[in-house]
């Protein structure tokens, strides 16, 4: 497993503006005007502007394109640009990533609603490609694999805490995995994959933003639905500066439940799932930085993630669940009053 992570984080392609332009011409018939390189974790992303085309001078995509270049090991059925890398071209979706705006409870609620909408829309859809045998380090069901990477965590107490989280996750969640409803989930509702746009003037939450789109479906997999909401709760609790993490995560859960039902026994283990995802993100991030110290983007979660994990893990589970349920009830009342 350590070898897999190393390959996924250290073998990035060396691309120049000329080579990117060549890829666009040869494989997509587009001529590049300019490109920007946003932050990325394991692969390269480029925002591409192309020359206007057609009789009226319109661009093929009015908002430009996103070119994703990634390791061939992590993708199949894509356009080859020369082994071992492949490329995908997407239409650019305008908006602001959620980590760039002020997070309030209402926006957390909207994140949960969107997560529930995605899961509900994908219900009934299936494909053999989502049931492959290839091990994916970021799938929440594979959290125990990070035990092999714990040597990169310097603090002995933190290593023990993560071991305790994984032990609880194995006994309370993984051993009962077949009891949880499952389906195709997005699997990565993080702060860099959620786009927001300006909200309407009559927004019930008096928020400036609405969740408009979800990016990057590369981690889609057949997993328990509880993992979807747990991952969204994780990243909103880490991102929250203006509200306590348990409040931010509670509003995510409240929004999700308006679109996708969860049995009580799943809500009871949500705290463990959230802590497991934080631990997963922290350890993989630390290992990725260990492999490639030039990419400090891999430490994005670390600054707030460690305090959040320590805080949430110490909380009494029953008390936390009661708080989440109270938040859900209050949100129902707010929505019903409109």
Buried (B, 14 or more C-beta within 10 A) or exposed (E): BBEBBBBBBEBBBEBEEEBBBBBBEEBBEBEBEEBEEEEBBBBBBBBBBBEEEEEEEEBBBEEBBBBBBBBBBBBEEBEEBEEEBBBBBBEBEEBBBBBEBEBBBBBBBBBBBBBBBBBBEBEEEEEEEBEEEEEBBBBBBBBBBBBEBBEBBEEEEBBEBBBEBBEBBBEBBBEEEEEBBBBBBBBBBBBBBBBBEEBEEEBEBEBBBBBBEBBBBBBBBBBBBBBBBBBBBBBBBBBBEEBEBBBBBBBBBBBBBBBBEBEEEBBEBBBBBBBBBBBBBBBBBBBBBBBBEEBEBBBBBBEBBBEBBBEBBEBEBEEBBEBBBEBBEBBEEBEEEE
